[in-house]
Amino acid sequence: MKSILKLTALVIAIVAMQWVTPLSPAAASASQIVPHKALYGLSLKGAPGGNDVVAVGGQMAFEWRDACDGWAINQRNLMILQSAAGLRRSVDSTMTTWEAKDGSSFRFIVNKDFGAGGGEALEGKVQRAPSGSATASFTAPGEVDVELPVDVMFPSQHTIALLNKIAAGEKFFSAALFDGSEFEPAGFVSAAIGLEVVPAGEEELLIAGPYWPVRLAFYGPENETESPDYELAVDLHQNGIARRLEIHFKEFTVDVALQRLERLQPGDC
């Protein structure tokens, strides 16, 4: 059950990699980010023999808007699991975040509903000092301050850095990441970037250009092994949009298929 509940954090990390418009040959910048809405459908991709999960359903939806000096995101994720015995369990979460464009602060409100397994609410903010040090101050589920690594990244920072690596032709990228989705310190993400692929006959203009297969391994703060908690395979376009994703848990794999994509008009700043 632990790996299933951690899907909430993973889905949020996926969304964080879908906020950037086409890159220049040199690098990405905050001025190239485009507001948009997207909807993905979840289904079971595969599971080892003897695994209890026989079907996966649900959707991942989010809305991203330019808040002038920051990025505002509203998101909902619903995953439904069905067992061989016909039992259904769900993970339903909503998340609202705001991140300063200069990386100086980050705010988050998260609500999770695990069905019969209860629920969880998280709320707090991160403030980065001029020295670069950052502290996550949770106000729910308890009032706790957590020191973060000096080099910690927030979601949009990580997005731009990853796309910069792609633009520069690099193949690997690793970083500490904090997104507020768990009541814990920053985790660690390691990315391996594949060769460019050019799609043929794509009708949707926002995903008509080339993309790069990226494999991301996610490690929680307590994971000191070489085996990640879970992995994400994503076909990532230059504009930051994922045309296809797969979430690899130890027990099963979830296919995340893009169903609807809409460009939003920028804010009047």
Contacts in CASP RR format, 6 or more apart in sequence:
PFRMAT RR
TARGET T0000
AUTHOR 0000-0000-0000
METHOD contacts of the structure
MODEL  1
MKSILKLTALVIAIVAMQWVTPLSPAAASASQIVPHKALYGLSLKGAPGG
NDVVAVGGQMAFEWRDACDGWAINQRNLMILQSAAGLRRSVDSTMTTWEA
KDGSSFRFIVNKDFGAGGGEALEGKVQRAPSGSATASFTAPGEVDVELPV
DVMFPSQHTIALLNKIAAGEKFFSAALFDGSEFEPAGFVSAAIGLEVVPA
GEEELLIAGPYWPVRLAFYGPENETESPDYELAVDLHQNGIARRLEIHFK
EFTVDVALQRLERLQPGDC
3 229 0 8 1.000
3 230 0 8 1.000
3 249 0 8 1.000
3 250 0 8 1.000
3 251 0 8 1.000
4 79 0 8 1.000
4 81 0 8 1.000
4 89 0 8 1.000
4 91 0 8 1.000
4 249 0 8 1.000
5 91 0 8 1.000
5 112 0 8 1.000
5 114 0 8 1.000
6 182 0 8 1.000
6 229 0 8 1.000
6 230 0 8 1.000
7 77 0 8 1.000
7 79 0 8 1.000
7 91 0 8 1.000
7 230 0 8 1.000
7 247 0 8 1.000
7 249 0 8 1.000
7 254 0 8 1.000
8 77 0 8 1.000
8 91 0 8 1.000
8 93 0 8 1.000
8 110 0 8 1.000
8 112 0 8 1.000
8 181 0 8 1.000
8 182 0 8 1.000
9 179 0 8 1.000
9 181 0 8 1.000
9 182 0 8 1.000
9 218 0 8 1.000
10 218 0 8 1.000
10 230 0 8 1.000
10 232 0 8 1.000
10 247 0 8 1.000
11 60 0 8 1.000
11 75 0 8 1.000
11 77 0 8 1.000
11 79 0 8 1.000
11 93 0 8 1.000
11 247 0 8 1.000
12 75 0 8 1.000
12 77 0 8 1.000
12 95 0 8 1.000
12 155 0 8 1.000
12 179 0 8 1.000
12 180 0 8 1.000
12 181 0 8 1.000
13 155 0 8 1.000
13 177 0 8 1.000
13 179 0 8 1.000
13 181 0 8 1.000
13 189 0 8 1.000
13 216 0 8 1.000
13 218 0 8 1.000
13 232 0 8 1.000
14 60 0 8 1.000
14 232 0 8 1.000
14 234 0 8 1.000
14 242 0 8 1.000
14 245 0 8 1.000
14 247 0 8 1.000
14 256 0 8 1.000
15 60 0 8 1.000
15 62 0 8 1.000
15 73 0 8 1.000
15 75 0 8 1.000
15 155 0 8 1.000
16 155 0 8 1.000
16 156 0 8 1.000
16 158 0 8 1.000
16 159 0 8 1.000
16 179 0 8 1.000
17 158 0 8 1.000
17 159 0 8 1.000
17 162 0 8 1.000
17 234 0 8 1.000
17 236 0 8 1.000
17 240 0 8 1.000
17 242 0 8 1.000
18 36 0 8 1.000
18 38 0 8 1.000
18 62 0 8 1.000
18 64 0 8 1.000
18 159 0 8 1.000
18 240 0 8 1.000
18 241 0 8 1.000
18 242 0 8 1.000
19 33 0 8 1.000
19 34 0 8 1.000
19 36 0 8 1.000
19 64 0 8 1.000
19 71 0 8 1.000
19 156 0 8 1.000
19 159 0 8 1.000
19 240 0 8 1.000
20 28 0 8 1.000
20 32 0 8 1.000
20 33 0 8 1.000
20 34 0 8 1.000
20 159 0 8 1.000
20 160 0 8 1.000
20 163 0 8 1.000
20 239 0 8 1.000
20 240 0 8 1.000
21 32 0 8 1.000
21 33 0 8 1.000
21 34 0 8 1.000
21 239 0 8 1.000
21 240 0 8 1.000
22 32 0 8 1.000
22 238 0 8 1.000
22 239 0 8 1.000
23 32 0 8 1.000
23 163 0 8 1.000
23 164 0 8 1.000
23 166 0 8 1.000
23 167 0 8 1.000
23 238 0 8 1.000
23 239 0 8 1.000
24 32 0 8 1.000
24 167 0 8 1.000
25 167 0 8 1.000
26 167 0 8 1.000
27 164 0 8 1.000
27 167 0 8 1.000
27 168 0 8 1.000
28 160 0 8 1.000
28 163 0 8 1.000
28 164 0 8 1.000
28 167 0 8 1.000
29 160 0 8 1.000
30 101 0 8 1.000
30 156 0 8 1.000
30 160 0 8 1.000
33 66 0 8 1.000
33 71 0 8 1.000
33 156 0 8 1.000
34 239 0 8 1.000
34 263 0 8 1.000
34 264 0 8 1.000
34 266 0 8 1.000
35 64 0 8 1.000
35 65 0 8 1.000
35 66 0 8 1.000
35 263 0 8 1.000
35 264 0 8 1.000
35 265 0 8 1.000
35 266 0 8 1.000
35 267 0 8 1.000
36 64 0 8 1.000
36 206 0 8 1.000
36 241 0 8 1.000
36 261 0 8 1.000
36 262 0 8 1.000
36 263 0 8 1.000
36 264 0 8 1.000
37 61 0 8 1.000
37 62 0 8 1.000
37 63 0 8 1.000
37 64 0 8 1.000
37 260 0 8 1.000
37 261 0 8 1.000
37 262 0 8 1.000
37 264 0 8 1.000
38 61 0 8 1.000
38 62 0 8 1.000
38 241 0 8 1.000
38 258 0 8 1.000
38 260 0 8 1.000
38 261 0 8 1.000
38 262 0 8 1.000
39 59 0 8 1.000
39 60 0 8 1.000
39 61 0 8 1.000
39 258 0 8 1.000
39 259 0 8 1.000
39 260 0 8 1.000
39 261 0 8 1.000
40 59 0 8 1.000
40 60 0 8 1.000
40 61 0 8 1.000
40 245 0 8 1.000
40 256 0 8 1.000
40 257 0 8 1.000
40 258 0 8 1.000
40 259 0 8 1.000
41 57 0 8 1.000
41 58 0 8 1.000
41 59 0 8 1.000
41 60 0 8 1.000
41 256 0 8 1.000
41 257 0 8 1.000
41 259 0 8 1.000
42 56 0 8 1.000
42 57 0 8 1.000
42 58 0 8 1.000
42 59 0 8 1.000
42 60 0 8 1.000
42 79 0 8 1.000
42 80 0 8 1.000
42 254 0 8 1.000
42 255 0 8 1.000
42 256 0 8 1.000
43 56 0 8 1.000
43 57 0 8 1.000
43 254 0 8 1.000
43 255 0 8 1.000
43 257 0 8 1.000
44 53 0 8 1.000
44 54 0 8 1.000
44 55 0 8 1.000
44 56 0 8 1.000
44 57 0 8 1.000
44 252 0 8 1.000
44 253 0 8 1.000
44 254 0 8 1.000
44 255 0 8 1.000
45 246 0 8 1.000
45 252 0 8 1.000
45 253 0 8 1.000
45 254 0 8 1.000
45 255 0 8 1.000
46 252 0 8 1.000
46 253 0 8 1.000
47 53 0 8 1.000
47 54 0 8 1.000
47 251 0 8 1.000
47 252 0 8 1.000
47 253 0 8 1.000
48 251 0 8 1.000
48 252 0 8 1.000
51 251 0 8 1.000
51 252 0 8 1.000
52 83 0 8 1.000
52 84 0 8 1.000
52 85 0 8 1.000
52 251 0 8 1.000
53 81 0 8 1.000
53 82 0 8 1.000
53 83 0 8 1.000
53 251 0 8 1.000
53 252 0 8 1.000
54 82 0 8 1.000
54 83 0 8 1.000
54 84 0 8 1.000
54 86 0 8 1.000
55 81 0 8 1.000
55 82 0 8 1.000
56 79 0 8 1.000
56 80 0 8 1.000
56 81 0 8 1.000
56 82 0 8 1.000
56 252 0 8 1.000
56 254 0 8 1.000
57 79 0 8 1.000
57 80 0 8 1.000
57 81 0 8 1.000
58 78 0 8 1.000
58 79 0 8 1.000
58 80 0 8 1.000
59 77 0 8 1.000
59 78 0 8 1.000
59 259 0 8 1.000
60 75 0 8 1.000
60 76 0 8 1.000
60 77 0 8 1.000
60 78 0 8 1.000
60 256 0 8 1.000
61 75 0 8 1.000
61 76 0 8 1.000
61 77 0 8 1.000
62 73 0 8 1.000
62 74 0 8 1.000
62 75 0 8 1.000
62 76 0 8 1.000
63 73 0 8 1.000
63 74 0 8 1.000
63 75 0 8 1.000
63 264 0 8 1.000
64 71 0 8 1.000
64 72 0 8 1.000
64 73 0 8 1.000
64 264 0 8 1.000
65 71 0 8 1.000
65 72 0 8 1.000
65 73 0 8 1.000
65 264 0 8 1.000
65 267 0 8 1.000
66 72 0 8 1.000
66 266 0 8 1.000
66 267 0 8 1.000
66 269 0 8 1.000
67 98 0 8 1.000
68 267 0 8 1.000
68 269 0 8 1.000
69 100 0 8 1.000
69 101 0 8 1.000
70 98 0 8 1.000
70 99 0 8 1.000
70 100 0 8 1.000
70 101 0 8 1.000
71 97 0 8 1.000
71 98 0 8 1.000
71 99 0 8 1.000
71 101 0 8 1.000
71 156 0 8 1.000
72 96 0 8 1.000
72 97 0 8 1.000
72 98 0 8 1.000
73 95 0 8 1.000
73 96 0 8 1.000
73 97 0 8 1.000
73 98 0 8 1.000
74 94 0 8 1.000
74 95 0 8 1.000
74 96 0 8 1.000
75 94 0 8 1.000
75 95 0 8 1.000
75 96 0 8 1.000
75 97 0 8 1.000
76 92 0 8 1.000
76 93 0 8 1.000
76 94 0 8 1.000
76 95 0 8 1.000
77 91 0 8 1.000
77 92 0 8 1.000
77 93 0 8 1.000
77 94 0 8 1.000
77 95 0 8 1.000
78 90 0 8 1.000
78 91 0 8 1.000
78 92 0 8 1.000
78 93 0 8 1.000
79 90 0 8 1.000
79 91 0 8 1.000
79 92 0 8 1.000
79 254 0 8 1.000
80 88 0 8 1.000
80 89 0 8 1.000
80 90 0 8 1.000
81 88 0 8 1.000
81 89 0 8 1.000
81 90 0 8 1.000
82 88 0 8 1.000
83 89 0 8 1.000
89 114 0 8 1.000
89 115 0 8 1.000
89 116 0 8 1.000
89 117 0 8 1.000
90 113 0 8 1.000
90 114 0 8 1.000
90 115 0 8 1.000
91 112 0 8 1.000
91 113 0 8 1.000
91 114 0 8 1.000
92 112 0 8 1.000
92 113 0 8 1.000
92 115 0 8 1.000
93 110 0 8 1.000
93 111 0 8 1.000
93 112 0 8 1.000
93 113 0 8 1.000
94 110 0 8 1.000
94 111 0 8 1.000
95 108 0 8 1.000
95 109 0 8 1.000
95 110 0 8 1.000
95 111 0 8 1.000
95 181 0 8 1.000
96 108 0 8 1.000
96 109 0 8 1.000
97 106 0 8 1.000
97 107 0 8 1.000
97 108 0 8 1.000
97 109 0 8 1.000
97 155 0 8 1.000
97 179 0 8 1.000
97 180 0 8 1.000
98 106 0 8 1.000
98 107 0 8 1.000
99 105 0 8 1.000
99 106 0 8 1.000
99 107 0 8 1.000
99 154 0 8 1.000
99 155 0 8 1.000
99 156 0 8 1.000
99 157 0 8 1.000
100 106 0 8 1.000
101 156 0 8 1.000
103 128 0 8 1.000
103 154 0 8 1.000
103 157 0 8 1.000
104 127 0 8 1.000
104 128 0 8 1.000
105 125 0 8 1.000
105 126 0 8 1.000
105 127 0 8 1.000
105 128 0 8 1.000
106 125 0 8 1.000
106 126 0 8 1.000
106 154 0 8 1.000
106 178 0 8 1.000
106 180 0 8 1.000
107 124 0 8 1.000
107 125 0 8 1.000
107 126 0 8 1.000
108 122 0 8 1.000
108 123 0 8 1.000
108 124 0 8 1.000
108 125 0 8 1.000
108 179 0 8 1.000
108 180 0 8 1.000
108 181 0 8 1.000
109 122 0 8 1.000
109 123 0 8 1.000
109 124 0 8 1.000
110 120 0 8 1.000
110 121 0 8 1.000
110 122 0 8 1.000
110 123 0 8 1.000
110 180 0 8 1.000
110 181 0 8 1.000
111 120 0 8 1.000
111 121 0 8 1.000
111 122 0 8 1.000
112 119 0 8 1.000
112 120 0 8 1.000
112 121 0 8 1.000
112 122 0 8 1.000
113 119 0 8 1.000
114 120 0 8 1.000
120 141 0 8 1.000
120 183 0 8 1.000
121 140 0 8 1.000
121 141 0 8 1.000
122 138 0 8 1.000
122 140 0 8 1.000
122 141 0 8 1.000
122 180 0 8 1.000
122 181 0 8 1.000
122 182 0 8 1.000
122 183 0 8 1.000
123 138 0 8 1.000
123 139 0 8 1.000
123 140 0 8 1.000
124 136 0 8 1.000
124 137 0 8 1.000
124 138 0 8 1.000
124 139 0 8 1.000
124 140 0 8 1.000
124 180 0 8 1.000
125 136 0 8 1.000
125 137 0 8 1.000
126 134 0 8 1.000
126 135 0 8 1.000
126 136 0 8 1.000
126 137 0 8 1.000
126 148 0 8 1.000
126 154 0 8 1.000
126 178 0 8 1.000
127 134 0 8 1.000
127 135 0 8 1.000
127 137 0 8 1.000
128 134 0 8 1.000
129 135 0 8 1.000
131 150 0 8 1.000
132 150 0 8 1.000
133 147 0 8 1.000
133 148 0 8 1.000
133 150 0 8 1.000
134 147 0 8 1.000
134 148 0 8 1.000
134 149 0 8 1.000
134 150 0 8 1.000
134 152 0 8 1.000
134 178 0 8 1.000
135 145 0 8 1.000
135 146 0 8 1.000
135 147 0 8 1.000
135 148 0 8 1.000
136 145 0 8 1.000
136 146 0 8 1.000
136 147 0 8 1.000
136 148 0 8 1.000
136 178 0 8 1.000
136 180 0 8 1.000
136 185 0 8 1.000
137 143 0 8 1.000
137 144 0 8 1.000
137 145 0 8 1.000
137 146 0 8 1.000
138 144 0 8 1.000
138 145 0 8 1.000
138 146 0 8 1.000
138 183 0 8 1.000
141 183 0 8 1.000
142 183 0 8 1.000
144 183 0 8 1.000
146 184 0 8 1.000
146 185 0 8 1.000
147 185 0 8 1.000
148 176 0 8 1.000
148 178 0 8 1.000
148 185 0 8 1.000
148 186 0 8 1.000
149 176 0 8 1.000
149 186 0 8 1.000
151 175 0 8 1.000
151 176 0 8 1.000
152 176 0 8 1.000
152 177 0 8 1.000
152 178 0 8 1.000
152 186 0 8 1.000
153 161 0 8 1.000
153 175 0 8 1.000
153 176 0 8 1.000
153 177 0 8 1.000
153 178 0 8 1.000
154 177 0 8 1.000
154 178 0 8 1.000
154 179 0 8 1.000
155 177 0 8 1.000
155 179 0 8 1.000
158 175 0 8 1.000
158 177 0 8 1.000
158 189 0 8 1.000
159 240 0 8 1.000
161 173 0 8 1.000
161 175 0 8 1.000
162 173 0 8 1.000
162 191 0 8 1.000
162 214 0 8 1.000
163 238 0 8 1.000
163 240 0 8 1.000
165 172 0 8 1.000
165 173 0 8 1.000
165 191 0 8 1.000
165 193 0 8 1.000
166 193 0 8 1.000
166 212 0 8 1.000
166 214 0 8 1.000
166 236 0 8 1.000
166 238 0 8 1.000
167 238 0 8 1.000
169 193 0 8 1.000
170 193 0 8 1.000
171 192 0 8 1.000
171 193 0 8 1.000
171 194 0 8 1.000
172 190 0 8 1.000
172 191 0 8 1.000
172 192 0 8 1.000
172 193 0 8 1.000
173 190 0 8 1.000
173 191 0 8 1.000
173 193 0 8 1.000
174 188 0 8 1.000
174 189 0 8 1.000
174 190 0 8 1.000
174 191 0 8 1.000
175 188 0 8 1.000
175 189 0 8 1.000
176 186 0 8 1.000
176 187 0 8 1.000
176 188 0 8 1.000
176 189 0 8 1.000
177 186 0 8 1.000
177 187 0 8 1.000
177 188 0 8 1.000
177 189 0 8 1.000
178 185 0 8 1.000
178 186 0 8 1.000
178 187 0 8 1.000
184 220 0 8 1.000
184 221 0 8 1.000
184 222 0 8 1.000
185 221 0 8 1.000
186 221 0 8 1.000
187 218 0 8 1.000
187 219 0 8 1.000
187 220 0 8 1.000
187 221 0 8 1.000
188 218 0 8 1.000
188 219 0 8 1.000
188 220 0 8 1.000
188 221 0 8 1.000
188 223 0 8 1.000
189 216 0 8 1.000
189 217 0 8 1.000
189 218 0 8 1.000
189 219 0 8 1.000
190 216 0 8 1.000
190 217 0 8 1.000
190 219 0 8 1.000
190 228 0 8 1.000
191 214 0 8 1.000
191 215 0 8 1.000
191 216 0 8 1.000
191 217 0 8 1.000
192 214 0 8 1.000
192 215 0 8 1.000
193 212 0 8 1.000
193 213 0 8 1.000
193 214 0 8 1.000
194 212 0 8 1.000
194 213 0 8 1.000
194 214 0 8 1.000
194 215 0 8 1.000
195 212 0 8 1.000
195 213 0 8 1.000
196 210 0 8 1.000
196 211 0 8 1.000
196 212 0 8 1.000
197 210 0 8 1.000
197 211 0 8 1.000
197 212 0 8 1.000
197 213 0 8 1.000
197 235 0 8 1.000
198 209 0 8 1.000
198 210 0 8 1.000
199 207 0 8 1.000
199 208 0 8 1.000
199 209 0 8 1.000
199 210 0 8 1.000
199 211 0 8 1.000
199 243 0 8 1.000
201 208 0 8 1.000
202 208 0 8 1.000
202 209 0 8 1.000
204 261 0 8 1.000
206 237 0 8 1.000
206 239 0 8 1.000
206 241 0 8 1.000
206 261 0 8 1.000
206 263 0 8 1.000
207 237 0 8 1.000
207 239 0 8 1.000
207 241 0 8 1.000
207 243 0 8 1.000
207 258 0 8 1.000
207 261 0 8 1.000
209 237 0 8 1.000
209 238 0 8 1.000
210 237 0 8 1.000
210 238 0 8 1.000
211 235 0 8 1.000
211 236 0 8 1.000
211 237 0 8 1.000
211 238 0 8 1.000
211 243 0 8 1.000
212 235 0 8 1.000
212 236 0 8 1.000
212 237 0 8 1.000
213 233 0 8 1.000
213 234 0 8 1.000
213 235 0 8 1.000
213 236 0 8 1.000
214 233 0 8 1.000
214 234 0 8 1.000
214 235 0 8 1.000
214 236 0 8 1.000
215 231 0 8 1.000
215 232 0 8 1.000
215 233 0 8 1.000
216 231 0 8 1.000
216 232 0 8 1.000
216 233 0 8 1.000
216 234 0 8 1.000
217 228 0 8 1.000
217 231 0 8 1.000
218 228 0 8 1.000
218 229 0 8 1.000
218 230 0 8 1.000
218 231 0 8 1.000
218 232 0 8 1.000
219 228 0 8 1.000
219 229 0 8 1.000
220 229 0 8 1.000
223 229 0 8 1.000
230 247 0 8 1.000
230 248 0 8 1.000
230 249 0 8 1.000
230 250 0 8 1.000
231 247 0 8 1.000
231 248 0 8 1.000
232 245 0 8 1.000
232 246 0 8 1.000
232 247 0 8 1.000
232 248 0 8 1.000
233 245 0 8 1.000
233 246 0 8 1.000
233 248 0 8 1.000
234 242 0 8 1.000
234 244 0 8 1.000
234 245 0 8 1.000
234 246 0 8 1.000
235 242 0 8 1.000
235 243 0 8 1.000
235 244 0 8 1.000
235 245 0 8 1.000
236 242 0 8 1.000
236 243 0 8 1.000
237 243 0 8 1.000
241 258 0 8 1.000
241 261 0 8 1.000
242 256 0 8 1.000
242 258 0 8 1.000
243 258 0 8 1.000
244 255 0 8 1.000
244 256 0 8 1.000
244 257 0 8 1.000
244 258 0 8 1.000
245 255 0 8 1.000
245 256 0 8 1.000
246 253 0 8 1.000
246 254 0 8 1.000
246 255 0 8 1.000
246 256 0 8 1.000
247 253 0 8 1.000
247 254 0 8 1.000
247 256 0 8 1.000
END
